[in-house]
Amino acid sequence: MTVTRTTPALFRIRWPLAVAAAMLLMLQAVPAEAATTAGPGNDVSWPQCGNALPKSQTFGIVGVNNGFANTTNPCLATQLSWAGSSKGGTGQPKVALYVNTANPGKAGSWWPTSNTYGGTTVANPYGQCTSGSYGAACSYMYGYAKAYDDANIRGVNNPASYTWWLDVETGNSWSADHGANRADIEGMVAYFASIGAPSGIYSTSAQWSQITGTVPSSSPLYILKSWLAGANSQASAKRMCASAPLTGGGHVTLTQYVAGGFDYDYSCI
């Protein structure tokens, strides 16, 4: 048996309004993050020279060097222009830079012999760097010098306007002395700080520990933000935001994963 119901005219008129109100309430119940979460960013450098670059990135991080701390990325200008097209929408700057780091000592093509570089006598917390010394004092000056070069001779305009990420990996040359390696990275941080530019550390916990050992709270590295590599998907990169930072007083603000031949970066902020 079919039951026929008659809907009052007044109810028929108001029904669409009720549905609209209910739909509005449903939309309001969706967490704001689900509606506004931005997509990932990308980082590029010399390996991407001449290749198509990612599109629609929310932010771009460009490598200044050509794989070693004393070189220049030949595609830096083109890639900076690409990064400038980033959409934004995260807590990251639309454009940031990263630089290769190293502490080569005798293996390097150049090594400091004093506390002076770029016309400036540097206040060296490890004392006087002298010819033939490969300890913390000269390591600090090497890091300072490489950061100076990155900011002044690689083709970066207005270097103080960027965040500078320090790429710390075992693939580059390092001393067996953890303290000297920390001093080297501190020298880079000191130069960038001298021009008013913030810096952070890119690495994995294993590589960072192998190169620097345990960073004491007295080191300026202790409070730096971390960019963690090693995730294999966006989901795992998001989970990695809850990982321990590279230094005890820092915090994880970026994680990296690889997909489709590109480096993608998930913003934790």
Phi, psi and omega in degrees: 000135179264128179261125179260129179245142178254125180267124178304145182301320183298318180294323180297326180289320186273345185303315178300324179295322180294319178297317180300319179295319180295319178297321178298318178296322179296318179295322180292335181282344178288129179304142182301325182299322182294330182271338189238000182302125181278162178283183182281168170258184179221152170240141182223161177198205186304328179297339180267005180303128178080357180258160174296140181258159179303157179239153175065025178292146178279333173207158181231136177241125189246132177283129183278333187256170181258041177099339178232157187293339184254025182233171180238133174296117183293345180252019186304312183298315180297317183287328174295322176297318176301313181298328180295344179273004183300148187280334186079188178110003176238183176279000179272152170295152181297328180228130174223171182235154168227151183231146173287147179236161178189163174219076193281340181057231182297336183283349184279159177283343177213145177214138183292154178232005180203180177265017181248133175205142179060031180078007182240135171272116189274137173285102187263114183293348181258008177097203187271127172277128180232160181302133178085003180260135182236021180274202187297322184297311181284331175296320177300316181292326178296313178299317178301315183295318180294321177295319177303313180298317180302321183278337191242338185235003182267349181102021178268116176277140179051060185300335181291346184275357185250155162275135182247115176268134181261113184277106185250106183223152181289347178293341176266172184279132180223155175285158173282352182267108180303319181297321178294321179294318176298319180298320178301311181291324176298324178297321177295313180301320181297318179295312181299322177296327182293338177257005177084020181257132177285156178221162179211178186242130172252127177184185165251159182298324181293314181292319180299314180296320180296326184274318189249348187068209179272125181276120180287158181294343179282346182279142175296345177286340190299327186256006183289149176288154183247141170242108188265131175262165171115355178286155181247005177196167177296324180296317180288329176295321178296317178295327182295342177301336180271003180287164176294140177290169181291333178234152188298333182256006182267189175210152182277120179246344181216147170226157186235142172218161182247134178208134176059029178084001179246152170274123177249149183230127181259127179277125178272000182232000000 
